[in-house]
Amino acid sequence: MGCLGSRIVGGNTEYGRVKSDFYPTPPEATEALLNFLNLPQGTRIWEPACGEGHMVRVFKDYGYTVFGTDIICGVDYLTAPLMECDWIITNPPFVLSQSFIEQSASHNKPFAMLLKSQYWHAKKRLELFNKNQPSQILPLTWRPDFLFGTRGSGSPLMDVMWCVWDGSHGQTVYRPLERPN
């Protein structure tokens, strides 16, 4: 039961973690966020953990100007100066997600992070939530396949959500997002 329990909460011990926490974002996860945000054409987006450019391609397809950087290309988001952008949008390495949120908040730009759905369920993150309360929490109504079918035909096991910080204050809006066609 231990192995199954681990898989249910998103950590599949049968396969182990991918090196460097590299889990490319399937296009439909990014599309769902962009459909919700409905940003104007020409919006400048910085994707600071772009890996192989999966999200960057979607941003470009939507007509946005994109700056994709990644530590594997020599740009460490946590120490890099702010790029000229209107938004910061990324799927951060999970082990660095708190640091990515804090760094993004310090830039005073709207930003969005793709996180595990239970991210805010940890007592250790309550202070982070209170200090940097998201404007919107947008759970996906499907489980994206971050491994693009490389582990067989089974269903993905991890629920995820977009958290958006857009500068609006007040109550956090919770709105599930549908899978784009």
Secondary structure, 3 states (H helix, E strand, C coil): CHHHHHHHCCCCCCCCCCHHHCCCCCHHHHHHHHHHHCCCCCCEEEECCCCCCHHHHHHHHCCCEEEECCHHHCCCCCCCCCCCCCEEEECCCHHHHHHHHHHHHHCCCCEEEEEECCHHHCHHHHHHHHHCCCCEEEEECCCCCCCCCCCCCCCCCCCEEEEEECCCCCCCEECCECCCC
